[in-house]
Amino acid sequence: MSIVAELAAESTPLSAERLDVLIRRLRTVLPDAALLTTTEAMKPFECDGLSAIRRMPAVVALPESIDQIQAVLRICAELNVPVVARGAGTGLSGGALPSADGLLLSLAKFKQILHIDSVNRTARVQPGVRNLAISEAAAPYGLYYAPDPSSQIACTIGGNVAENSGGVHCLKYGLTVHNVLEVTFITIDGEKITVGGSTLDSSGYDILALMNGSEGMLGVMVEVLVRLLPVPECAKVLMAAFDNLESAGQAVADIIAAGIIPAGLEMMDNNAIRAAEAFVHAGYPTEAAAILLCELDGTTEEVDELLAEVEAVVQRAGASGLWIARDAEERARFWAGRKAAFSSVGRLSPDYYCMDGTIPRRMLASVLTQIDDMSREFGLKVANVFHAGDGNLHPLILFDANKPGELDQAEAFGERILTLCVAVGGSVTGEHGVGVEKLAPMCAQFKPQELIQFYALKAAFDPQGLLNPGKAVPTLQRCAEFGAMHVHHNHLPHPDLPRF
């Protein structure tokens, strides 16, 4: 069964009687304008960036204060109503898909940068602050926020923490988890908890790291303290073209093997190159089978030395062309093409299905070859765009939703790609999260005993299973159907476990 069909089958709207009680209770803690109840008003919240999967919530709340969030969560806990927290809705795995029998909690009004500490190089922000806005606010101090997802102009820091987002510069500067110092969140019972701190380390369990990538299943984040970095003295971008994907993949491995850690190391195949160039006019060589974008930053002397080393490495790997951005404007244009790659692919196909998996770098050429084989098997083209330096793949499966069966084919193709990532020693996600999209492939990555610990952890924070239910961690039943678990006599192991 496809993801769309499966979710439609399990969707059960809240009964009229329970909905009436919920709305009456919510009106005691929220102004009328902060509560959306009509289909027309709630329509913008029916999906996130994974727009093929849609579902209407029972009600939408837009609180303006932490006190209001606490009150809303207490009401939902008392009435046993599921809650899905939502930021900007730019996620690509269905992580913000509403529950038909639950409340959609929008954090759109929490968009203040509360404080920038230029001495300690930190920024305290609310979860609705856009990723790029942090760097814009820190720029007068010569600082910036390093994690930069392609959607940074729109995505919010709360969502970045929930998905542990990366970006083109995560190879050198790390994912969100490496750049967050403190998180304040609200439990389903309405309790406010702060984990981490402004110092480099803190005592006790590392719950701060746990919140990064928790996908809204453990608590609702209301405040985040992020690390800021000094803007590098110098940054230069090298673009190398290759006649085949194998040579480009070898160049990636050789750069890392040489002990060079670029600020960014990205690869695009010919389909992605042609689409991005037609849209952005970045100066990409449209005849190349693949290009590498390698950014080096630091002092001027360091960058010049590393640039010469990288140039020698890619030439040995078989680069057919090589360009170095002449100035900041051309550097920005090179990156603009990469960051617009997803939207540019719309020029090649009416629809595309964006995957997100991670593999060991040494497996890059092999995995790309197998994806190409699958492309012919499924009869669907693929545009490959990925963070080559850390092995985070983003195959874009091209399809036409107006043609019967093509969406189902795209989903099946995507599942095969993710299980391949696991088979070669990788993961089903690098930064987009699991959401509802990758529940089945999660069964290939984790054993029953490991899933049991996930269930136990979820229960410790949310014993009723009300926060973002049905996301991130597959049920034992799903894994039994996927074939990743052995079920004795049609009975699931550990039947006492919660079915979140």
Summary of the structure (lengths in Angstrom):
residues: 500
radius of gyration: 22.9
end to end distance: 20.0
largest distance: 70.6
contacts: 1783
relative contact order: 0.11
helix: 40%
strand: 20%
